[in-house]
Amino acid sequence: MNHTRTWTDMYGSACASFEGRAGGHIWLVAAPPDLAAAVPAQLEGVDGKGTVELLVHEGLTPLLATAREMQPRGVLIVAPEAFQAGPAVTVEARTVEHAENAAYQEGGAFPAWTAAGPQSGSAQGECPAASAVASLDLPVRLATPGTVREVLEAWMDATPHGR
């Protein structure tokens, strides 16, 4: 896929668009800053149709806002470990303030989740980002930074008109 643009959203999150061949779906890849360095190269290596939007975010509010707005075919969460499922979580309420951006509220209760489609492993673990995506009734999967391309291409392959 080709990196076509980069910008910052209203929460101060870094965003980037990657475009593949014509057709396909819109996918969202979300990564925390400490795991995001390898993700752009992984996305540039993806052989697929459609668009992938990368969101490098802190906290859940930017992720929830982007996912609501985009309504992607699926959300791939970049995490230290790729769990297959996770329990419900409660994220402590707090106010996030950015020097150049408006302050916003963070936190809440989010449901248990199960990865969309077949994914290797059966491990379960807590992932607030995956629980947040599940609260929006969007398909979610997890990948480690080094497996983003592999997991996304497999998901595309399992999706009609996906790759």
Disulfide bonds with the S-S distance in Angstrom:
none
